[in-house]
Amino acid sequence: MPLWRAEKTAMPVPEKLSRLLELADQGPALRAALAEEVAALLLAWPRDYPESMRQVCESLLAKALHDVDAPTRAKLRVQLYSQPRLAERVLSQEATSRPLIEAARLGKDLAGILAESLGLDRRIAQDILQDESGAKLAVACKASCMDRCAFSALALLVHPARERSHAFAMLDTFDSLPAAEASRRLRGWQSEEQRLSA
């Protein structure tokens, strides 16, 4: 266990909450640190911490996620997806799906928006969008906590003029894909992005 995690989870409840609120008061410059610390706490919630504090932390994380950059948001999204209920409560599914669907409808730079929202290299995002099977898009959407309806709309916009059977096959891929597998593959793409940019 990293030293910072052992130190911070061992902290008594009042001091921990004070520390988090202190970070929150530091403004946007420390939002990423705040979001990462709160996410780590929520994912390994100490037994002696009250449930009422969990709700405060979830609200704090949801607010902090609005102020962090896209790569940090993508990284946290993948971390939180290991606990789908927590991810649903904290992550705004619309925050990812709405800009993508709107860009696809208007013929805008979908690869750029996908790359930014998932913390990927543009070339990887283009590869995801150009995958004729729609399987890579299903992985990206599932890993970003997008719901089935939003995935369906995006898949039909990205791959128009297909037979119905192709649309159903893409939905089946999305439905049968385990969340953990989608998160693992997204982390792989993000690691590849880091290698490409190095």
BELGIFEN-V192016 format. One record per helix or strand of 2 or more residues. SS is the DSSP state (h for helix, s for strand). FROM is the first residue (numbers start at 1). LEN is the number of residues. Records with the same first field share a line. If there is no record, write none. Layout:
SS: FROM-LEN / FROM-LEN
//
This chain:
h: 3-7 / 13-13 / 28-16 / 51-17 / 70-11 / 84-7 / 93-14 / 110-9 / 122-9 / 135-9 / 148-11 / 164-13 / 179-19
//
